[in-house]
């Protein structure tokens, strides 16, 4: 005679076995290469006044379609308004960074933090970071400048 307890245990075991057979295995996770250090200091033309500092890391996956970054953008005292940056993939596709919050650091009015594990949807050969900030010149004229990080190459292609 089967008791309720044994019956429940038998059904639970049967369902667990069925789930293993029917449910597909979870997809493999991407393996990321080593972090590459990102550092871009943007200064005002002429005066050299600090405007923005972008720093952090970027890494690429071995499947060639993903990249991830952890970055902080320091709004330094010379910039107005808030500086910004864009991500340029493969030299032509521009993406906006994913904002994750604020923090503080010496020498910064504010620090804006960014993180993303991005599926590009195609082969990622490289990325670069373009930092833009504005300031008022000595004669009161408003000026803007963009500085590129240089290219971070995907080591897997």
FENFENTA-V121059 format. One line per field, one symbol per residue. phi: phi as a letter, one per 40 degrees, with the letter a starting at -180 (. if undefined). burial: + if it has 16 or more other C-alpha atoms within 10 Angstrom, else -. A space follows every 50 residues. Layout:
phi->???
burial->???
This chain:
phi->.ccdccccccccccccccccccccccccccbccccbcbabbbbccgcgcc babbaiababcccgbbababbbbccccccacdcaabbbbfgaccbccccb ibabadgbcabbbbaabbccgacccababbcbabaccdcgccbbabbccg cbcccca
burial->-------------------------------+-----+++++++-----+ ++++++++++++++++++++++++++++++-++++-++++------+--- -------+-++++++--------++++++++++++----------++++- ++++---
